[in-house]
């Protein structure tokens, strides 16, 4: 749920700075809440929590990610990627970017692919 809170804060910050009425955010916020409870997302987070990377390993992965962008396909959860692509393919799209991050800041899924891990 912490990830959802961060996403909501980002949406609110971006929207408020652009003068968007907060009532207009009801649908995007509901969509994010639903997405946060999707079994694909919850399973990915459960699997992630079973891993334990130290800072050195995270920095090495980040360096590899930055040096070899094709590595993203190996590190990102393919089911999360499919779900995010599906969510972004609606017309008109409700979101332009979706990112699922672990509590250590690593990217577990994201469309479009981020520049760092």
N, C-alpha and C positions, 0 to 999 in steps of 0.2 A: 504494500500500500504506500510505502514511502516513495516509490517511483511514480505512482499516480499523483501523489501530492506535488512532486517536483514538476511533473508535466502540467498540472493545473496551474501552478504558480507561473510557469513560463507563459502559458496561454493568457492568463490574467495580466501579466506584465506587458506582454506584446500588445494585447488588445486595449488596455487602458492607456498605454502611451500613444495609441493611434486614435483615441477617442471613441472606442466601440462601446455601445451600451451593453452592460453586463448581462442583461436579459437575452441578448443575442448569443451568449455563450452557453445557454442551457443545453442545446443539442450537442455541441462538441464535448461538453463536460459529461453528459450522459453517455456519449459514445466511448469516451476514455474510461469511464467507470466500467462499462460493459467489457471493453477490451482488457482491462486489468484483471477481470474475473474469468476470461476465456481460458479453457483448460490447456490450450497450447502455451499460453503465457505462464500460468501457474506451474505447469510441468517443467518448463524451461527453468524457472526460478528454483524449483525444488532440486533439479539436477545440478544447477550452478552452485547451490548452497552445499552440496556434497563435495565440491572441489575446494581446495584451500591453496591459494597461490600467495607466495610472499611478495614483497615489494620488488625484489630482484627479478623474479619470474614475470611479474606484470610489466616491468620496464623492458625486459627482453622481448616480450610479445608485442609491446607497443612499437619498439624499434623495428621488429620484423614486419609488422603491419605497415608501418610507414615506408619501409624500403621495398616491400613486395605487396602491392595492393591486391593481387590475386589471392593472397593468403586469407583474405576476408571470407571467402567461400568455405575454407576449412575451419575457421574459428566461430562463425556465426551459426546459430541454430537454424537448420533448414526449414523446420516447421514454422518457426517465428517469421522467417523471411517470407514464406508463402502467405502466411496470414497477413503480414503487413502489405505485401504486394496487392493482395485481394482488397484490403481496406482502402488502399490508395487508388485503386482502379475504378472506383465508382465515379459517375459523371453527374454533376461536378464533384470533384474530390472535396471532402470535408477537411482533410489535412493535406499538407504538402510534404510532411516528413514525420516518420515514426521511429523512435529509438527506444530499445529496452536495454537498460544498463544494470549491471550488478552493483552491489553495495560498495565495491572497491573501485567503481568507475569504469570497468571494462564493458565493452559493447557486446551484448548477447544477441542482438538482432537490430537491424536498422535499414531503412530505405529512405533516401539513398544511402549508400555506403559512406561512412564517416572517414575523415582523413586520419584519425587516430583510434587506437584500440581502447 
